[in-house]
Amino acid sequence: MNSAQWFERAKAVIPGGVNSPVRAFNGVGGTPVYFKSGKGAKVLTEDGTELIDFCGSWGPLILGHARDEVVEAVCKAAADGLTFGANTAKEAEFAELITSLVPEMEMVRLVSSGTEAVMTAVRLARGYTGRRKIIKFDGCYHGHSDYLLVASGSGLLTGGISSSAGVSPAATEEVFVAPYNDLEAVREIIKKHGDEIAAVIVEPIAGNMGLVEPVAGFLEGLREITAECGALLIFDEVINGFRLAPTTFGHTVGIKADITTLGKIIGGGMPIGAIGGPATIMSHLAPLGPVYQAGTLSGNPVAVAAGMKTLELLRDESPYLKMELLGRKLAEGINRIAAEKNLQLHCAQKGGMFTPFFRKEPVCNLDDSKACDQKAHAAYFHHMLDCSTTGFIPRPPDLKSPSSPPPTPMNTLANFLKHLINYNLTLARCTRSSRKVTKKKLCGFTTLCE
Ligand SMILES: Cc1ncc(COP(=O)(O)O)c(C=O)c1O
């Protein structure tokens, strides 16, 4: 059976045929791909196609697929018992490892996903400050808990609007949404509501609207403003953590968040999340303090084994310079071609994170990201999926359009792709989510294996 056949079969028993909406390809059209196996930087699909994977399961697989040492650690942990619902020595060792690599995190609580980590961080901030409201940024995704599925409303000084049905307005009324990189907007909210704000939550370097870096002074300003008004600063590093260095982005740039959330890489491909911060704040969590948080599978031994081995390898091999050089080569190649061909395209890149944005101008926030040529992006996406790693882009300019004849940007795109071959860049895949509300566009990642 191929991907299309599996999709038909899955649709009968799984809503939309997928277990996470981004996998449905709604944003780019076409039939979702079903994956069979992965090793290193390559994956094999149910259609028999081999692809280079620049998505890495949306971030966790910084070491590539099925890295031998990680698989060995997982098998050993599994053979010793899949779960106890009680304490294991490895949890303490893993927390020690994280706190040694991220000194701002004096204490760590493990959970089972990024969503759960952020949900706990917000509850902790509310419990610690005794306040209710939070400020988030448009285009930053923090998981799917009620009060974080919020898009900006008509005005900054009113609560946001939910981007999902089924969310109580009471949850979203507690949330203000500001444009990313807009310190003035945050100041405006704080001026009116400063003494009600429990936390400001931000992706310190954004990955969920494509790669968007914080402008100079943005994070420093957030640190200053929150300290002044008594709110906590939460850095959501579920994507960033251990992505650009064997520590957090906050630690790298020297800005201390009050609470940091982690996920993805720290689980090495297994489900995990973590929150951490100074002991003064973390000790408000149960059983030490009044903020309740629990989980049957929290600190699961198999997930901890995968995460621990991954962080140890990252610490010991320090692949970050290599990934920066690979990422830069890719981005510079794309940008050179874009300039030569006068394309509406530029590639943002930092370390192993990159996003080709289909517009010339820089992208500083969600509005900029949404202003990119979405049709060109969809065409590019499908073309890349159609290219096997060996034959590499076998059929330009015959670019496949899911349903309609190719729109004009495709010819330009074909040229772009032809040139990519000349520059010998192995660009096979960059994904874009289907969530229509935010036009989410995750950045691509290079892995250690390339
Ligand atoms: C920054 C950020 N926070 C939180 C989450 C939620 O993590 P999870 O999907 O593990 O629940 C994500 C997921 O993409 C994320 O990118």
The ligand as an SDF file (V2000), in Angstrom:
LIG
                    3D

 16 16  0  0  0  0  0  0  0  0999 V2000
    7.7670   26.3400   21.2140 C   0  0  0  0  0  0  0  0  0  0  0  0
    6.8430   25.1860   21.4420 C   0  0  0  0  0  0  0  0  0  0  0  0
    6.2570   25.0440   22.6350 N   0  0  0  0  0  0  0  0  0  0  0  0
    5.4320   23.9970   22.8970 C   0  0  0  0  0  0  0  0  0  0  0  0
    5.1490   23.0600   21.9440 C   0  0  0  0  0  0  0  0  0  0  0  0
    4.2490   21.8990   22.2410 C   0  0  0  0  0  0  0  0  0  0  0  0
    5.0080   20.7380   22.3330 O   0  0  0  0  0  0  0  0  0  0  0  0
    4.3330   19.2910   22.1220 P   0  0  0  0  0  0  0  0  0  0  0  0
    3.9450   19.2070   20.6890 O   0  0  0  0  0  0  0  0  0  0  0  0
    5.3990   18.3440   22.5430 O   0  0  0  0  0  0  0  0  0  0  0  0
    3.1400   19.2400   23.0260 O   0  0  0  0  0  0  0  0  0  0  0  0
    5.7360   23.1790   20.6770 C   0  0  0  0  0  0  0  0  0  0  0  0
    5.4460   22.2000   19.6190 C   0  0  0  0  0  0  0  0  0  0  0  0
    5.7670   22.3460   18.4810 O   0  0  0  0  0  0  0  0  0  0  0  0
    6.6020   24.2660   20.4250 C   0  0  0  0  0  0  0  0  0  0  0  0
    7.1610   24.4320   19.2200 O   0  0  0  0  0  0  0  0  0  0  0  0
  1  2  1  0
  2  3  1  0
  2 15  2  0
  3  4  2  0
  4  5  1  0
  5  6  1  0
  5 12  2  0
  6  7  1  0
  7  8  1  0
  8  9  2  0
  8 10  1  0
  8 11  1  0
 12 13  1  0
 12 15  1  0
 13 14  2  0
 15 16  1  0
M  END
$$$$
